[in-house]
Amino acid sequence: MNDQQNYRLFFSLTKDATTGDPKLYCFTRDRTFFLNSFVKDLKLDTVIIPLFTQEYWHVFITYNKETGLLRFFKSYWALNAEKVSTYYFTQIKEYTIKTLLTFVGKRISSLSTSLNDYLIIIDEQDMYHIDFKTDEVLKIPELYIKGA
């Protein structure tokens, strides 16, 4: 996760007080961005997973507990054609896990040095190694990781 020279990005999934619908926001610099139009099929129980990666941009994942669908999004600041600093947000990958994951706790994070090959997801108790080439999910149980 790159903070782009201290321009931190924080994502929050909330519930609309009137409709009960999920709302996804990004808070960065002095702005708030509403991201529902970019993220399909948001549900109130969608899991938002920050991804620590070597990429320059910030990447996070949404996980649909019912279908096993992982969607990877990058978000970043860059100069547009008029040389104005602009926030960009795009989906970069989509992958469905055949073995549904059940996370323990609320602190969930992930890491990868190659999004074409694998993903490691860590919750408060277990670690999952997802191999994109073989479609295998290896669960390493009961690690009880602190500080993830």
C-alpha positions, 0 to 999 in steps of 0.5 A: 500500500503506497501512501503517495508521499503522505496523501493517504487513502482511506476507504469506508463502507457505510449504510445509507440511513434512509435507504439502507443501501451500502455506500463506499467512500474514499477519503484522501487529502481534503476530499471525499469521493463516493465510489458506488458508481465504480464498484459493482454489486456492493453489499453491506457485508462486502469485505474491503481488504487493503492490499500491500503491494510494490505498485506505486498506486494504492490497491484495495480488494472487495470480496463478495462472501456469497460468490467468492468474487475478488475485485481489485481496484487501484486508486491514485492521484496524477496530473490530468491533461490540463496539469491538474492533480486528479483522483483516478479509480479503476478496476484492475483484476477480477477473480473468483475463489472456488473455496469461499473464505470466512474471515475472523475479526475486522482487521483483514489485510493482504499482500502480493508481489505479483497479482498475476500469480498469488495473493495472501490474505490475513485476518485476525486468526488465519492466513490464506494463500490464493494461487491464481495459476492453480486455483488453489487456496491454502488456509494456514489456520490459527496463527492469531496474527497481531498487527496485520 
